[in-house]
Amino acid sequence: MTKIPDPSCPWTARSRGLIFVLAASSIACLLADFYQLCPMSFFTPFIFLPAFVTLCALAVLDRQRGSGHVWRAVWIGLLGGLLAALAYDAFRLPFVFAKEWGLDAIVPPMKLFKVFPRFGAMVLGQPIEQSSYSLAAQLIGWLYHFSNGATFGVMYLALIGDAQRRHWIWAVLFAMGLEMGMLLTPYPQVFNLPLTARFVIVTLAAHGIFGVGLGWATRWLSVRPQLLPAGI
């Protein structure tokens, strides 16, 4: 039988902080590599993956023995973040395939997906720039991209506490803040991304879409406990 956690017993700031840190290990992979603190090829299997397993284990433990707040936040955050990432990528498709789809007279062609195989190459310990990326680099890069989207959802819920009690605009601010922060890191230089006005406008718009998707998805899921896996 589905159990809705008692709203009068919210998950604590300490548990929210722990969940935030565990979820943030995904984007930390990239940042640690950028600042030469730890290569992504080491961070991913030995820090991020154990942290993600711990995150899921804590959620399952809370499902079985706790109030269910952590379980709900992790489940809703992961799914909401994935849905938002899909909306984010869908928005960018016309720019990526502008020439192939005959849209180049309307939208500028932009290589907005070029970083994904480079993510995979970094995880595999390969050179970032290659003439041709392996299938493994492509797949791992896309998986890493979606891991960021999913864990951003968990980080967002850890920050706000309850999607039912917060307006979706907070998710937009969260997403825009993430992107503006990334633009201040070595991200553009490492991946040779031109910081033109057009690029900044398009990428901020895409993250705005991610924020809207995240805000709406997490709120929609949070008011539908029947969508949670059975048994809690």
NUDOKOL-870335 format. One line per 4 residues: number of its first residue (from 1); their letters; for each residue x, y, z of N, C-alpha, C. Coordinates in Angstrom, 1 decimal. Atoms other than C-alpha are relative to their C-alpha. Example, Ala and Ser with C-alpha at 12.3 -4.5 7.8 and 13.67 -1.06 7.14 Angstrom:
1 = AS = 0.9 -1.2 0.0 12.3 -4.5 7.8 0.9 1.2 0.0 | -0.9 -1.1 0.0 13.7 -1.1 7.1 -0.8 1.1 0.8 .
// end
This chain:
1 = MTKI = 0.8 -1.2 0.0 0.0 0.0 0.0 0.9 1.2 0.0 | -0.8 -1.2 0.1 1.3 3.4 -0.9 -0.2 0.9 1.2 | 0.0 -0.8 -1.2 2.2 5.5 2.1 0.5 1.4 -0.3 | -0.4 -1.3 0.2 2.3 9.3 1.9 0.7 0.5 1.3 .
5 = PDPS = -0.6 -0.4 -1.2 4.9 10.7 4.3 -0.7 1.1 0.7 | 0.6 -1.0 -0.8 3.6 12.9 7.1 0.6 1.3 -0.3 | -0.6 -1.3 0.4 4.1 16.5 5.9 0.5 0.8 1.3 | -0.4 -0.7 -1.2 4.5 17.6 9.6 1.4 -0.5 0.5 .
9 = CPWT = -1.3 0.6 -0.4 7.7 15.5 9.8 1.0 0.1 -1.2 | -0.8 -0.1 1.2 9.9 16.9 7.0 1.4 -0.6 0.2 | -1.4 0.5 -0.2 13.4 15.5 6.3 0.9 1.2 0.4 | -0.8 -1.0 -0.7 16.0 17.4 8.2 1.0 0.7 -1.0 .
13 = ARSR = -1.0 -0.7 0.8 18.5 20.0 6.9 1.3 -0.9 -0.2 | -1.2 0.8 0.1 21.3 17.5 7.7 -0.2 -1.1 -1.1 | 0.2 1.1 1.0 19.8 14.7 5.6 -0.1 0.6 -1.4 | 0.1 -0.7 1.3 19.0 17.2 2.8 1.4 0.4 -0.5 .
17 = GLIF = -1.4 -0.3 0.4 22.7 18.3 2.8 0.7 -1.2 -0.4 | -0.7 1.2 0.5 23.9 14.8 2.6 -0.4 -0.5 -1.3 | 0.6 0.4 1.3 21.6 14.0 -0.3 0.5 0.9 -1.1 | -0.5 -1.0 1.0 22.7 17.2 -2.1 1.4 -0.4 -0.3 .
21 = VLAA = -1.4 0.3 0.3 26.4 16.3 -1.7 0.2 -1.3 -0.8 | -0.1 1.3 0.8 25.9 12.7 -2.9 -0.4 0.2 -1.4 | 0.5 -0.3 1.3 23.9 13.9 -5.9 1.0 0.9 -0.8 | -0.9 -1.0 0.7 26.4 16.7 -6.7 1.3 -0.7 -0.4 .
25 = SSIA = -1.2 0.7 0.4 29.2 14.1 -7.1 0.0 -0.3 -1.5 | 0.0 0.2 1.4 28.0 13.7 -10.7 0.7 1.2 -0.7 | -0.6 -1.2 0.6 28.8 17.3 -11.8 1.4 0.2 0.5 | -1.3 -0.2 -0.6 31.8 17.2 -9.4 1.1 -0.8 -0.8 .
29 = CLLA = -0.9 0.8 0.9 33.4 14.6 -11.8 0.7 1.0 -1.0 | -0.4 -0.9 1.1 33.7 17.3 -14.5 0.9 1.1 0.6 | -0.7 -1.1 -0.6 34.7 20.1 -12.2 1.4 -0.4 0.6 | -1.2 0.5 -0.6 37.4 18.1 -10.4 1.1 -0.2 -1.2 .
33 = DFYQ = -1.0 0.2 1.1 39.0 17.3 -13.8 0.4 1.4 -0.6 | -0.3 -1.4 0.5 38.7 21.0 -15.0 1.1 0.6 0.8 | -1.0 -0.7 -0.9 40.7 22.2 -12.0 1.1 -0.9 0.4 | -1.1 0.9 -0.2 43.1 19.3 -12.1 0.2 -0.5 1.4 .
37 = LCPM = 0.0 0.6 -1.4 42.1 18.0 -8.7 0.0 -1.5 -0.1 | 0.1 1.5 0.1 41.2 14.5 -9.9 -0.5 -0.3 -1.4 | 0.5 0.3 1.3 40.9 13.0 -13.4 -1.4 -0.6 0.0 | 1.4 0.6 0.1 37.4 12.1 -14.5 0.1 -1.5 -0.1 .
41 = SFFT = -0.1 1.4 0.2 38.6 8.6 -15.3 0.2 -0.7 1.4 | 0.0 0.5 -1.3 39.3 8.1 -11.6 -1.2 0.4 0.8 | 1.2 -0.5 -0.8 36.5 10.2 -10.1 -1.2 -0.8 -0.3 | 1.3 0.7 0.4 33.7 8.5 -12.0 -0.1 -1.4 0.6 .
45 = PFIF = 0.2 1.3 -0.6 34.3 4.9 -10.9 0.2 -0.1 1.5 | -0.4 0.1 -1.4 35.8 5.5 -7.5 -0.7 1.0 1.0 | 0.6 -1.0 -0.9 33.9 8.5 -6.2 -1.5 0.2 -0.4 | 1.4 -0.3 0.4 30.8 9.3 -8.3 -0.9 -1.3 0.1 .
49 = LPAF = 0.8 1.2 0.0 29.5 5.7 -8.7 -0.3 -0.5 1.4 | 0.3 0.4 -1.4 29.9 4.8 -5.0 -0.9 1.0 0.6 | 0.9 -1.0 -0.6 28.3 8.1 -4.1 -1.5 -0.2 -0.5 | 1.4 0.2 0.6 25.3 7.3 -6.4 -0.6 -1.2 0.6 .
53 = VTLC = 0.5 1.2 -0.7 25.0 3.8 -5.0 -0.4 0.3 1.4 | 0.4 -0.3 -1.4 25.0 5.2 -1.5 -1.3 0.8 0.0 | 1.3 -0.8 0.1 22.3 7.8 -2.5 -1.2 -0.9 -0.2 | 1.1 0.9 0.2 20.1 5.0 -3.8 -0.3 -0.9 1.2 .
57 = ALAV = 0.1 0.9 -1.2 20.8 2.8 -0.8 -0.7 0.7 1.1 | 0.7 -0.8 -1.1 19.8 5.6 1.6 -1.5 0.2 -0.3 | 1.4 -0.2 0.4 16.6 6.1 -0.4 -0.8 -1.3 0.3 | 0.7 1.3 -0.3 15.7 2.4 -0.2 -0.1 -0.2 1.5 .
61 = LDRQ = 0.0 0.2 -1.4 16.6 2.3 3.5 -1.1 0.9 0.6 | 1.0 -0.9 -0.5 14.3 5.3 4.1 -1.4 -0.5 -0.4 | 1.3 0.6 0.4 11.6 3.6 2.1 -0.5 -1.1 0.9 | 0.3 1.2 -0.8 11.8 0.5 4.3 -0.2 0.3 1.5 .
65 = RGSG = 0.0 -0.2 -1.4 12.4 2.0 7.7 -0.3 1.4 0.4 | 0.1 -1.4 -0.4 12.1 5.8 7.6 -1.4 0.6 -0.3 | 1.2 -0.7 0.2 9.5 8.4 7.0 -0.4 0.0 -1.5 | 0.2 0.0 1.4 9.8 8.1 3.2 0.3 1.3 -0.7 .
69 = HVWR = -0.3 -1.3 0.6 10.9 11.7 2.6 1.2 -0.1 -0.9 | -1.2 0.2 0.9 14.3 10.8 1.3 -0.3 -0.8 -1.2 | 0.4 0.9 1.1 12.9 8.0 -0.8 -0.7 0.8 -1.1 | 0.8 -0.8 0.9 10.4 10.4 -2.4 0.9 1.0 -0.7 .
73 = AVWI = -0.8 -1.1 0.6 12.9 13.2 -3.0 1.0 -0.6 -1.0 | -0.9 0.6 0.9 15.4 10.8 -4.6 -0.7 -0.5 -1.3 | 0.7 0.5 1.1 12.9 9.1 -6.8 -0.6 1.1 -0.9 | 0.6 -1.1 0.7 11.0 12.2 -7.8 1.1 0.9 -0.7 .
77 = GLLG = -1.1 -0.8 0.6 14.3 14.1 -8.3 0.6 -0.6 -1.2 | -0.7 0.7 1.1 15.9 11.5 -10.5 -0.9 0.0 -1.3 | 0.9 0.0 1.1 12.8 11.1 -12.7 -0.3 1.4 -0.5 | 0.3 -1.4 0.4 12.0 14.8 -12.8 1.2 0.6 -0.7 .
81 = GLLA = -1.2 -0.5 0.7 15.6 15.6 -13.7 0.2 -0.6 -1.4 | -0.1 0.7 1.3 15.6 13.0 -16.5 -1.0 0.6 -1.0 | 1.1 -0.6 0.9 12.3 14.4 -18.0 0.5 1.4 -0.4 | -0.5 -1.3 0.4 13.8 17.9 -17.8 1.1 0.0 -1.0 .
85 = ALAY = -1.2 0.1 0.9 17.0 16.8 -19.5 -0.5 -0.4 -1.4 | 0.5 0.3 1.3 14.9 15.3 -22.3 -0.6 1.2 -0.7 | 0.6 -1.2 0.5 13.0 18.6 -22.7 1.2 1.0 -0.5 | -1.2 -0.8 0.3 16.4 20.4 -22.7 0.6 -0.4 -1.3 .
89 = DAFR = -0.6 0.5 1.3 17.8 18.2 -25.5 -1.0 0.2 -1.1 | 0.9 -0.1 1.1 14.6 18.4 -27.5 0.0 1.5 -0.5 | -0.1 -1.4 0.3 14.8 22.2 -27.4 1.3 0.3 -0.9 | -1.3 -0.2 0.7 18.4 22.0 -28.8 0.0 -0.7 -1.4 .
93 = LPFV = -0.1 0.7 1.2 17.6 19.6 -31.6 -0.1 0.8 -1.3 | 0.0 -0.8 1.2 16.6 22.2 -34.2 1.3 0.8 -0.3 | -1.3 -0.7 0.2 19.9 24.0 -33.7 1.1 -1.0 -0.5 | -0.9 1.0 0.4 21.9 20.8 -34.0 -0.2 -0.6 -1.4 .
97 = FAKE = 0.3 0.6 1.3 20.1 19.5 -37.1 -0.6 1.1 -0.9 | 0.6 -1.1 0.8 19.3 22.9 -38.6 0.2 -0.2 -1.5 | -0.3 0.3 1.5 21.0 22.0 -42.0 -0.7 -1.2 -0.5 | 0.6 1.2 0.5 19.7 18.5 -42.2 -1.5 0.1 -0.1 .
101 = WGLD = 1.4 -0.2 0.0 16.2 19.6 -41.4 -0.5 1.2 -0.8 | 0.4 -1.2 0.8 16.3 22.7 -43.7 -0.5 1.2 0.8 | 0.5 -1.1 -0.8 15.9 25.1 -40.8 1.1 1.1 0.2 | -1.1 -1.0 -0.2 19.2 27.0 -41.2 -0.3 1.4 -0.3 .
105 = AIVP = 0.4 -1.4 0.3 17.3 30.0 -42.6 -0.8 0.6 1.2 | 0.8 -0.5 -1.1 15.4 30.2 -39.3 0.8 0.0 1.3 | -0.8 0.1 -1.2 17.7 28.9 -36.6 1.5 -0.2 -0.4 | -1.5 0.2 0.3 21.6 29.0 -36.6 0.4 -1.4 0.3 .
109 = PMKL = -0.6 1.3 -0.3 23.3 25.6 -36.9 1.0 0.2 1.1 | -1.0 -0.1 -1.1 25.2 25.0 -33.7 0.3 -1.5 0.5 | -0.4 1.4 -0.5 27.1 21.9 -32.4 -0.1 -0.1 1.5 | 0.3 0.0 -1.4 25.4 21.8 -29.1 0.2 -1.4 0.7 .
113 = FKVF = -0.2 1.4 -0.6 25.9 18.0 -28.6 1.5 -0.4 -0.1 | -1.4 0.4 0.2 29.7 18.1 -29.3 0.7 -0.4 1.2 | -0.7 0.3 -1.2 30.6 17.8 -25.7 -0.2 -1.4 0.5 | 0.4 1.3 -0.5 28.9 14.5 -25.1 1.1 -1.1 -0.2 .
117 = PRFG = -1.1 1.0 0.2 31.6 12.2 -26.7 1.2 0.4 0.7 | -1.2 -0.5 -0.8 34.2 14.3 -25.0 -0.1 -0.4 1.5 | 0.2 0.5 -1.4 32.6 13.5 -21.6 0.4 -1.5 0.0 | -0.3 1.5 0.0 32.9 9.8 -22.5 1.5 -0.2 -0.1 .
121 = AMVL = -1.4 0.2 0.1 36.5 10.2 -23.6 0.7 0.3 1.3 | -0.6 -0.4 -1.3 37.4 11.9 -20.3 -0.2 -1.1 1.0 | 0.3 1.1 -0.9 35.7 9.1 -18.3 0.9 -1.2 -0.3 | -0.8 1.2 0.5 37.7 6.5 -20.4 1.5 0.3 0.1 .
125 = GQPI = -1.5 -0.3 -0.1 41.0 8.4 -19.8 0.6 0.3 -1.4 | -0.5 -0.2 1.3 41.3 9.2 -23.5 0.1 1.5 -0.3 | -0.1 -1.4 0.3 42.3 12.5 -25.2 -1.4 0.6 -0.3 | 1.3 -0.6 0.2 39.4 15.0 -25.2 -0.3 0.2 -1.5 .
129 = EQSS = 0.2 -0.3 1.5 39.9 16.0 -28.9 0.4 -1.2 -0.8 | -0.3 1.1 0.8 39.7 13.1 -31.3 -0.6 0.2 -1.4 | 0.6 -0.1 1.3 39.0 12.8 -35.0 -1.2 -0.9 -0.1 | 1.1 0.9 0.0 36.6 10.0 -34.4 -0.2 -0.7 1.4 .
133 = YSLA = 0.2 0.6 -1.3 35.1 8.9 -31.1 -0.6 -1.4 0.0 | 0.5 1.4 0.0 34.4 5.3 -30.2 -1.4 0.0 0.4 | 1.4 0.1 -0.4 30.9 4.0 -29.6 0.0 0.0 1.5 | 0.0 0.0 -1.5 31.9 3.5 -25.9 0.0 1.4 0.5 .
137 = AQLI = -0.1 -1.4 -0.4 32.9 7.2 -25.6 -1.4 0.7 -0.3 | 1.3 -0.6 0.3 29.6 8.2 -27.3 -1.1 -0.4 1.1 | 1.0 0.5 -1.0 27.4 6.0 -25.0 0.3 0.5 1.4 | -0.4 -0.4 -1.4 29.3 6.8 -21.8 -0.2 1.5 0.1 .
141 = GWLY = 0.2 -1.4 0.0 29.2 10.5 -22.7 -1.5 0.4 0.2 | 1.4 -0.3 -0.2 25.4 10.5 -23.1 -0.5 -0.5 1.3 | 0.5 0.4 -1.3 24.9 8.5 -20.0 0.4 1.0 1.1 | -0.5 -1.0 -0.9 27.0 11.0 -18.1 -0.8 1.2 0.0 .
145 = HFSN = 0.9 -1.2 0.2 24.9 13.8 -19.5 -1.3 -0.2 0.7 | 1.3 0.3 -0.7 21.7 12.2 -18.3 0.2 -0.2 1.5 | -0.3 0.1 -1.5 23.3 11.4 -14.9 0.0 1.4 0.6 | 0.0 -1.4 -0.4 23.8 15.2 -14.6 -1.4 0.5 0.2 .
149 = GATF = 1.4 -0.5 -0.1 20.2 15.9 -15.4 -0.8 -0.6 1.1 | 0.7 0.7 -1.1 18.9 13.3 -13.0 0.4 0.5 1.4 | -0.5 -0.4 -1.3 21.1 14.3 -10.1 -0.2 1.5 0.2 | 0.4 -1.4 -0.2 20.4 18.0 -10.7 -1.4 0.0 0.6 .
153 = GVMY = 1.3 0.1 -0.5 16.8 17.0 -10.0 0.0 -0.3 1.5 | -0.1 0.4 -1.4 17.8 15.4 -6.7 0.6 1.2 0.8 | -0.6 -1.2 -0.6 20.0 18.5 -5.8 -1.1 1.1 0.2 | 1.1 -1.1 -0.1 17.0 20.8 -6.5 -1.0 -0.3 1.1 .
157 = LALI = 0.9 0.3 -1.1 14.7 18.9 -4.2 0.6 0.0 1.4 | -0.8 -0.1 -1.3 17.4 18.7 -1.5 0.0 1.5 0.4 | -0.1 -1.4 -0.3 17.6 22.5 -1.7 -1.4 0.6 0.4 | 1.3 -0.7 -0.3 13.9 23.4 -1.7 -0.9 -0.8 1.0 .
161 = GDAQ = 0.7 0.8 -1.0 12.7 20.5 0.5 -1.3 -0.7 -0.6 | 1.3 0.6 0.5 9.2 20.0 -1.1 -0.5 0.7 -1.2 | 0.4 -0.6 1.3 8.2 20.6 -4.7 -1.5 0.6 0.1 | 1.4 -0.4 -0.1 4.5 21.0 -3.6 -0.1 1.4 0.6 .
165 = RRHW = 0.0 -1.3 -0.8 5.4 24.1 -1.5 0.8 1.1 -0.7 | -0.9 -1.0 0.7 7.7 25.9 -4.0 -0.5 0.2 -1.4 | 0.4 -0.3 1.3 6.8 27.6 -7.2 1.1 -0.5 -1.0 | -1.0 0.6 1.0 8.4 26.1 -10.4 1.0 1.0 -0.4 .
169 = IWAV = -1.0 -1.0 0.4 10.2 29.4 -11.0 1.3 -0.2 0.8 | -1.2 0.3 -0.7 12.7 28.2 -8.3 0.9 -0.9 -0.8 | -0.7 0.9 0.8 13.7 25.4 -10.6 0.7 0.7 -1.2 | -0.6 -0.8 1.1 14.3 27.9 -13.4 1.2 0.7 0.5 .
173 = LFAM = -1.1 -0.7 -0.6 16.5 30.0 -11.2 1.2 -0.9 0.3 | -1.1 1.0 -0.3 18.4 26.9 -10.1 0.7 -0.4 -1.3 | -0.6 0.4 1.3 19.0 25.8 -13.7 0.8 1.1 -0.6 | -0.7 -1.1 0.6 20.0 29.2 -14.9 1.3 0.3 0.9 .
177 = GLEM = -1.2 -0.1 -0.8 22.4 29.5 -11.9 1.1 -1.0 -0.3 | -1.0 1.1 0.3 24.0 26.2 -12.7 0.7 0.3 -1.3 | -0.6 -0.3 1.3 24.6 27.3 -16.3 0.9 1.2 0.0 | -0.8 -1.2 -0.1 25.9 30.7 -15.5 1.3 -0.3 0.8 .
181 = GMLL = -1.1 0.4 -0.7 28.2 29.1 -13.0 1.0 -0.8 -0.8 | -0.8 0.8 0.8 29.5 26.6 -15.5 0.7 0.8 -1.0 | -0.7 -0.9 1.0 30.3 29.4 -18.0 1.1 0.7 0.6 | -1.1 -0.7 -0.7 32.6 30.9 -15.4 1.1 -1.0 0.4 .
185 = TPYP = -1.0 1.0 -0.2 34.5 27.6 -15.1 0.8 -0.2 -1.3 | -0.8 0.3 1.3 37.1 26.3 -17.7 -0.8 -0.7 -1.0 | 0.9 0.8 0.9 34.1 24.5 -19.4 0.1 0.5 -1.4 | -0.1 -0.4 1.4 34.1 26.7 -22.5 1.3 -0.2 -0.6 .
189 = QVFN = -1.4 0.1 0.5 37.9 26.7 -22.9 0.3 -1.5 -0.3 | -0.3 1.4 0.1 38.2 22.9 -22.3 -0.6 -0.6 -1.3 | 0.7 0.6 1.1 35.6 22.1 -25.0 0.0 0.9 -1.2 | -0.1 -0.9 1.1 36.5 25.0 -27.3 -1.4 0.5 -0.5 .
193 = LPLT = 1.3 -0.6 0.3 33.1 26.6 -27.1 0.1 1.5 0.0 | -0.1 -1.4 0.1 32.9 30.1 -28.4 -1.1 0.7 0.9 | 1.0 -0.7 -0.9 31.3 32.4 -25.8 -0.5 1.3 -0.8 | 0.7 -1.1 0.7 29.4 34.5 -28.4 -1.3 0.3 0.6 .
197 = ARFV = 1.3 -0.4 -0.5 26.2 36.3 -27.6 -1.0 -1.1 -0.4 | 1.0 1.0 0.5 24.3 33.8 -29.7 0.1 -1.3 0.8 | -0.2 1.2 -0.8 25.8 30.8 -27.8 -0.6 0.2 1.4 | 0.5 -0.2 -1.4 25.1 32.3 -24.4 -1.5 0.1 0.0 .
201 = IVTL = 1.5 -0.1 0.0 21.5 33.2 -25.3 -0.6 -1.4 -0.2 | 0.7 1.3 0.2 20.7 29.7 -26.7 0.2 -0.9 1.1 | -0.2 1.0 -1.1 22.3 27.8 -23.9 -0.7 0.5 1.3 | 0.8 -0.4 -1.1 20.6 30.0 -21.3 -1.5 -0.3 -0.2 .
205 = AAHG = 1.4 0.3 0.4 17.3 29.5 -23.1 -0.2 -1.5 0.2 | 0.1 1.5 -0.2 17.9 25.7 -23.1 -0.1 -0.3 1.5 | 0.0 0.2 -1.4 18.6 25.8 -19.4 -1.3 0.5 0.7 | 1.3 -0.4 -0.4 15.5 27.8 -18.9 -1.1 -1.0 -0.2 .
209 = IFGV = 0.9 1.1 0.3 13.6 25.0 -20.6 0.2 -1.1 1.0 | -0.3 1.1 -1.0 15.3 22.5 -18.3 -0.6 0.4 1.3 | 0.5 -0.5 -1.3 14.3 24.6 -15.3 -1.5 -0.1 0.1 | 1.4 0.1 0.1 10.7 24.8 -16.4 -0.5 -1.5 0.1 .
213 = GLGW = 0.3 1.5 0.0 10.6 21.0 -17.1 0.2 -0.6 1.4 | -0.3 0.5 -1.3 12.2 20.3 -13.7 -1.0 0.4 1.0 | 0.9 -0.5 -0.9 9.9 22.5 -11.8 -1.4 -0.6 -0.1 | 1.3 0.6 0.2 6.7 21.2 -13.4 0.0 -1.5 0.2 .
217 = ATRW = -0.1 1.5 -0.1 7.9 17.5 -13.5 0.0 -0.4 1.5 | -0.1 0.4 -1.4 8.8 17.4 -9.8 -1.2 0.3 0.8 | 1.2 -0.4 -0.7 5.7 19.2 -8.7 -1.1 -1.0 -0.4 | 1.0 1.0 0.5 3.5 16.9 -10.9 0.2 -1.4 0.6 .
221 = LSVR = -0.3 1.3 -0.6 5.2 13.8 -9.5 -0.3 0.0 1.5 | 0.1 -0.1 -1.5 5.1 15.0 -5.9 -1.5 -0.1 0.4 | 1.4 0.1 -0.4 1.3 15.2 -5.9 -0.7 -1.2 -0.6 | 0.6 1.3 0.5 0.8 11.8 -7.5 0.8 -1.2 0.6 .
225 = PQLL = -0.8 1.0 -0.7 2.1 9.3 -4.9 -0.3 -1.4 -0.7 | 0.3 1.3 0.7 0.5 6.5 -7.0 1.0 -0.4 -1.0 | -1.0 0.3 1.0 3.3 6.9 -9.5 1.3 -0.5 0.6 | -1.2 0.6 -0.7 5.9 5.9 -6.9 0.0 -1.5 -0.1 .
229 = PAGI = -0.1 1.5 0.0 7.1 2.3 -7.0 -0.8 -0.5 1.2 | 0.9 0.6 -1.1 4.7 0.1 -4.9 0.9 -0.5 1.1 | -0.6 0.6 -1.2 5.5 -1.0 -1.4 0.5 1.0 1.0 | -0.4 -1.0 -1.0 6.1 2.3 0.4 -1.2 0.6 0.7 .
// end
